[in-house]
Amino acid sequence: MPVNIPPLLPEQLLPIPGLSLGTAEASIKRPGRKDILVITLAENTRVAGVFTRNRFCAAPVTVARSHLMGSLPIRALVINTGNANAGTGQSGIDHAHATCASLARLIGCQTQQVLPFSTGVIMEPLPVEKIITHLPQALANLAPDNWFAAAQAIMTTDIVPKGVSRQIQINGTTVTITGIAKGSGMIHPNMATMLGYIATDAAVTQPLLDDLVRYATDRSFNCVTVDGDTSTNDALILMATGQAGNTPITVSTDPAFISLQAAITEVAALLAQMIVRDGEGATKFITVQVESGKTREECTKVAYAIAHSPLIKTACFASDPNLGRILAAIGYAGIEDLDVNLVQLYLGNILVAEHGGRAASYREEDGQRIMQAPEITIQVKLNRGNASTTVWTCDLSYDYVKINADYRS
């Protein structure tokens, strides 16, 4: 079961003026579940996004990136689950274009004003006719308060839908931010997460929105890993309808922008953490903090060496404080001039290693107590500078193997 994710209620996800969502059941992979999501955007909505850098990126990523870089404003998004439309060659590109064209005809815009997204099994032809046939069904139930159904519609191996809303005051005006995401396995940062959609009604210029999505991603989805695999379909889209009524934000030094940036980053971080908490078969949520490094880059190297290690992740599953595995990961992280005698390692608030070995005050029972909790913090102090970073990951369990072994059955 997901680790400490409170049940999501529909009323917790606040509508964004200028944005509507509709879902449909097209039986793409199996019948009886929502597997198509359409999001429509009011005129003058600004859209920014980041995508996977996997060289085998999916056809919809190629098309969405191209449309987003075009001169026409984006008016709609169409998302399907059950099929990734990745590793499908030119036919996959053609199917993504056909999906966009069909939705464009139905809502009265140009094909280039639609962004397509897909998630699911790789190297299988997209059942494009199923999708096109069910687009009218999705449009028929468009509603601004349909975020909960939307969060359900983008799920694949996720156990629970993931969503969060926040409201802030900007110069006396209430601004709303709502986001949903999907992802459970094959999660490792490479510009974005599996699929994430965040919207706000704030008025903000396009260059600032472009900066904002990158800033938020680097502090959220680029700080998580479940299994070290980077998907072919990763995408995070940020939409600003501009209908809150605030004075348009035009400069990054404006306190209004700083407040908006902080709120959107918080929403993105919470969604990213939900993905880890719902990691396939996860039983532990693990925070890896690396502090007092020379640079953020070297801190990140150490954090991911720990977070990626299957030996550490399986030890966490077994509630085993196997300190040697953590020290080994710190040592092979790639810091050539690391003085291991300066390094301090903590499990929770317990000092477990210093001066190149086990701390004199450490007791095995203390380590076991920390490791038995559903949430574990591993803290590394390099004691060679002022930089730091935080990464979130989960354990690897028997269920992770079972889920991924049975993924196509």
Secondary structure as GFF3:
##gff-version 3
##sequence-region A 1 409
A	DSSP	three_ten_helix	10	12	.	.	.	ID=ss1
A	DSSP	beta_strand	19	24	.	.	.	ID=ss2
A	DSSP	beta_strand	36	41	.	.	.	ID=ss3
A	DSSP	beta_strand	46	51	.	.	.	ID=ss4
A	DSSP	alpha_helix	59	68	.	.	.	ID=ss5
A	DSSP	beta_strand	76	83	.	.	.	ID=ss6
A	DSSP	alpha_helix	89	107	.	.	.	ID=ss7
A	DSSP	three_ten_helix	111	113	.	.	.	ID=ss8
A	DSSP	beta_strand	114	121	.	.	.	ID=ss9
A	DSSP	alpha_helix	128	140	.	.	.	ID=ss10
A	DSSP	alpha_helix	147	153	.	.	.	ID=ss11
A	DSSP	beta_strand	162	170	.	.	.	ID=ss12
A	DSSP	beta_strand	173	182	.	.	.	ID=ss13
A	DSSP	beta_strand	195	200	.	.	.	ID=ss14
A	DSSP	alpha_helix	206	218	.	.	.	ID=ss15
A	DSSP	three_ten_helix	221	223	.	.	.	ID=ss16
A	DSSP	beta_strand	235	240	.	.	.	ID=ss17
A	DSSP	alpha_helix	255	277	.	.	.	ID=ss18
A	DSSP	beta_strand	285	293	.	.	.	ID=ss19
A	DSSP	alpha_helix	296	308	.	.	.	ID=ss20
A	DSSP	alpha_helix	310	317	.	.	.	ID=ss21
A	DSSP	alpha_helix	323	331	.	.	.	ID=ss22
A	DSSP	beta_strand	344	347	.	.	.	ID=ss23
A	DSSP	beta_strand	350	354	.	.	.	ID=ss24
A	DSSP	beta_strand	357	358	.	.	.	ID=ss25
A	DSSP	alpha_helix	364	371	.	.	.	ID=ss26
A	DSSP	beta_strand	375	381	.	.	.	ID=ss27
A	DSSP	beta_strand	387	394	.	.	.	ID=ss28
A	DSSP	alpha_helix	398	405	.	.	.	ID=ss29
###
